[in-house]
């Protein structure tokens, strides 16, 4: 299944190159994005890289309010309104947090980005996935990640993890298994269309082994880009999902 049309040409759809590095973590609920993002941040900081860790939705004060609405509102939110709320959060977050950090030479490690909107609101909610992607690109000034780590896991296994955590489910986590199956399929389709950006890993593996796989890949990316550790380290955490 193709959800984004043809893969973009080299450099197409991207803003002017940033001095930093933009790394996003994607995957279904319960795939372990928060754990792996934390481990990567720790690995980068230990080696002296300036790092900003953030999330969507909720990486800004405005985003915290949008997050509460889209994830915990007790009434219905129609799919188009939900998609627009995520896009609004993304526009403000990129303009005020992500892009300034990249321009300052910081490595940004982010939990969820536009691929989540394509998978959840586009395919999961039955909207036009191409339109959802174009909406996010417009909202962010065409900023795409340098690397997207996709944690892939069977939706039933992911639900088992969530059940075991005994946590309050948000609006998306509470959706039926069929919804999460569509989301997983959408993520894998996105990775197939843009293999140069996506790095797909088996999220069913032990967390330690998975972290080693991710850090090995990031180490190779840093070397290929000629990015070396700064003498001083700035670590910032604006939250996780």
C-alpha positions as CSV (number, residue, x, y, z in Angstrom):
1,X,0.0,0.0,0.0
2,X,1.3,3.5,-0.9
3,X,0.2,6.3,1.3
4,X,2.4,9.2,0.2
5,X,2.6,8.8,-3.5
6,X,6.1,8.5,-5.1
7,X,9.2,9.0,-3.0
8,X,10.5,12.6,-3.1
9,X,13.5,13.3,-5.2
10,X,16.8,13.9,-3.5
11,X,16.3,17.1,-1.4
12,X,12.7,17.6,-2.5
13,X,10.3,18.8,0.1
14,X,13.0,19.8,2.5
15,X,13.8,23.1,4.0
16,X,17.3,24.6,3.8
17,X,19.8,22.2,5.4
18,X,20.1,22.7,9.1
19,X,23.4,22.5,11.0
20,X,22.0,20.0,13.5
21,X,20.4,16.6,13.0
22,X,16.7,15.9,13.2
23,X,15.9,12.3,14.5
24,X,12.3,11.2,15.0
25,X,10.9,8.0,16.6
26,X,7.7,6.5,15.1
27,X,5.6,3.4,15.7
28,X,2.3,2.3,17.2
29,X,1.3,2.8,20.8
30,X,3.2,0.4,23.0
31,X,6.1,0.0,20.6
32,X,8.6,1.5,23.0
33,X,9.4,4.9,21.4
34,X,9.8,6.7,24.7
35,X,12.3,4.1,26.0
36,X,14.4,4.0,22.9
37,X,14.4,7.8,22.5
38,X,15.6,8.1,26.1
39,X,18.4,5.6,25.5
40,X,19.5,7.4,22.4
41,X,19.6,10.7,24.1
42,X,21.7,9.3,27.0
43,X,24.1,7.8,24.4
44,X,24.5,11.1,22.6
45,X,24.9,13.1,25.8
46,X,27.5,10.7,27.1
47,X,29.6,11.4,24.0
48,X,29.3,15.2,24.2
49,X,26.7,16.0,21.6
50,X,24.3,18.9,22.2
51,X,20.8,17.3,22.4
52,X,17.2,18.5,22.5
53,X,14.6,15.9,23.3
54,X,11.0,16.7,22.6
55,X,7.7,15.3,21.5
56,X,4.5,15.8,19.6
57,X,2.0,16.7,20.6
58,X,3.0,18.7,23.7
59,X,6.5,20.0,23.0
60,X,5.5,23.6,23.8
61,X,3.2,25.3,26.3
62,X,0.6,25.6,23.5
63,X,1.2,22.0,22.6
64,X,0.5,20.8,26.1
65,X,-3.0,22.2,25.8
66,X,-3.5,20.7,22.4
67,X,-2.2,17.4,23.7
68,X,-4.7,17.3,26.5
69,X,-7.5,18.1,24.0
70,X,-6.6,15.5,21.3
71,X,-5.6,12.7,23.6
72,X,-7.9,13.1,26.6
73,X,-11.0,15.0,25.4
74,X,-14.0,13.0,26.6
75,X,-16.3,13.8,23.7
76,X,-15.9,13.0,20.0
77,X,-13.5,14.9,17.7
78,X,-14.2,14.5,14.1
79,X,-11.2,13.2,12.1
80,X,-10.6,16.4,10.1
81,X,-10.6,18.5,13.2
82,X,-8.2,16.1,14.9
83,X,-5.9,16.3,11.9
84,X,-5.9,20.1,12.0
85,X,-5.2,20.1,15.8
86,X,-2.1,18.0,15.3
87,X,-1.0,20.2,12.4
88,X,-1.4,23.3,14.5
89,X,0.7,21.8,17.3
90,X,3.3,20.8,14.8
91,X,3.5,24.3,13.1
92,X,4.0,26.0,16.5
93,X,6.5,23.4,17.7
94,X,8.7,23.4,14.7
95,X,8.8,27.2,14.5
96,X,9.5,27.8,18.2
97,X,11.5,24.7,19.2
98,X,12.7,22.4,16.6
99,X,14.0,24.7,13.8
100,X,15.9,27.1,16.3
101,X,17.6,24.1,17.9
102,X,18.7,22.7,14.5
103,X,20.0,26.1,13.4
104,X,22.0,26.2,16.6
105,X,23.7,22.9,15.7
106,X,21.7,20.7,18.2
107,X,20.7,17.1,17.6
108,X,16.9,17.0,18.0
109,X,15.5,13.6,19.2
110,X,11.7,13.7,18.9
111,X,8.9,11.3,19.8
112,X,6.4,11.4,16.8
113,X,6.2,13.8,13.9
114,X,4.3,14.1,10.7
115,X,4.4,10.4,9.8
116,X,2.2,9.7,12.8
117,X,-0.4,12.0,11.4
118,X,-0.3,10.2,8.0
119,X,-0.6,6.8,9.8
120,X,-3.2,7.7,12.5
121,X,-5.3,10.5,11.0
122,X,-4.7,9.7,7.3
123,X,-5.0,5.9,7.2
124,X,-6.3,5.1,10.7
125,X,-9.1,7.6,10.5
126,X,-9.8,7.0,6.8
127,X,-8.8,10.5,5.6
128,X,-6.6,11.1,2.5
129,X,-3.1,10.3,3.6
130,X,-1.5,12.4,0.9
131,X,-3.5,15.5,1.9
132,X,-2.6,14.9,5.6
133,X,1.1,14.7,4.7
134,X,0.9,17.9,2.6
135,X,-0.9,19.7,5.4
136,X,2.0,18.8,7.8
137,X,4.6,19.9,5.2
138,X,2.9,23.2,4.8
139,X,2.6,23.6,8.6
140,X,6.4,23.0,9.1
141,X,7.8,24.7,6.1
142,X,8.7,21.4,4.5
143,X,10.9,20.2,7.3
144,X,11.5,16.4,7.2
145,X,13.7,14.4,9.6
146,X,17.2,13.4,8.7
147,X,16.3,10.0,10.2
148,X,13.1,8.3,11.3
149,X,13.4,5.2,13.5
150,X,10.3,3.1,13.0
151,X,9.7,0.6,15.9
152,X,7.6,-2.1,14.3
153,X,5.7,-4.5,16.4
154,X,2.5,-6.6,16.0
155,X,-0.4,-4.5,17.3
156,X,-1.6,-7.4,19.6
157,X,1.8,-7.5,21.3
158,X,1.8,-3.8,21.6
159,X,-1.6,-3.8,23.2
160,X,-0.4,-6.5,25.6
161,X,2.4,-4.1,26.7
162,X,-0.1,-1.3,27.3
163,X,-2.4,-3.6,29.3
164,X,0.6,-4.7,31.4
165,X,1.5,-1.1,32.2
166,X,-2.0,-0.6,33.7
167,X,-2.1,2.9,32.5
168,X,-4.9,5.2,31.5
169,X,-5.5,4.8,27.8
170,X,-5.7,8.0,25.7
171,X,-8.2,8.4,22.8
172,X,-5.9,6.7,20.3
173,X,-4.6,3.9,22.5
174,X,-8.2,3.0,23.3
175,X,-9.1,2.4,19.6
176,X,-9.9,-1.1,18.4
177,X,-7.2,-3.5,17.2
178,X,-8.4,-3.0,13.6
179,X,-7.5,0.7,13.8
180,X,-4.0,-0.1,15.2
181,X,-3.5,-2.7,12.4
182,X,-4.2,-0.1,9.8
183,X,-1.7,2.3,11.5
184,X,1.0,-0.3,11.5
185,X,0.4,-1.1,7.8
186,X,0.6,2.6,7.1
187,X,3.9,3.1,8.9
188,X,5.5,0.2,7.0
189,X,4.2,1.6,3.7
190,X,5.8,5.0,4.5
191,X,9.1,3.3,5.3
192,X,9.0,1.4,2.0
193,X,8.4,4.7,0.1
194,X,11.3,6.5,1.8
195,X,13.9,3.9,2.7
196,X,16.7,6.5,2.7
197,X,15.0,8.3,5.7
198,X,13.4,5.4,7.6
199,X,15.3,2.8,9.7
200,X,12.9,0.0,10.6
201,X,13.7,-2.1,13.7
202,X,11.9,-5.0,15.3
203,X,10.4,-3.6,18.5
204,X,9.8,-7.0,19.9
205,X,13.5,-7.5,20.6
206,X,14.9,-6.8,24.1
207,X,15.2,-3.1,24.8
208,X,19.0,-3.3,25.4
209,X,19.6,-5.0,22.0
210,X,17.3,-2.7,20.3
211,X,19.1,0.3,21.7
212,X,22.4,-1.0,20.4
213,X,20.9,-1.4,17.0
214,X,19.7,2.2,17.0
215,X,22.8,3.7,18.3
216,X,25.0,1.8,15.8
217,X,22.9,3.2,13.0
218,X,23.0,6.8,14.4
219,X,26.8,6.5,14.9
220,X,27.1,5.7,11.2
221,X,24.8,8.6,10.2
222,X,26.9,11.0,12.4
223,X,30.1,9.8,10.8
224,X,28.7,10.1,7.3
225,X,27.6,13.7,8.0
226,X,30.9,14.7,9.6
227,X,29.1,15.6,12.9
228,X,31.4,15.6,15.8
229,X,30.7,16.1,19.5
230,X,30.7,19.6,20.8
231,X,33.0,20.6,23.7
232,X,30.0,21.7,25.8
233,X,26.8,19.8,26.2
234,X,23.3,21.2,26.5
235,X,20.7,18.6,27.4
236,X,17.0,19.6,27.3
237,X,14.0,17.4,27.8
238,X,10.6,18.8,26.9
239,X,8.7,15.5,27.6
240,X,8.0,12.1,26.1
241,X,5.0,10.1,24.9
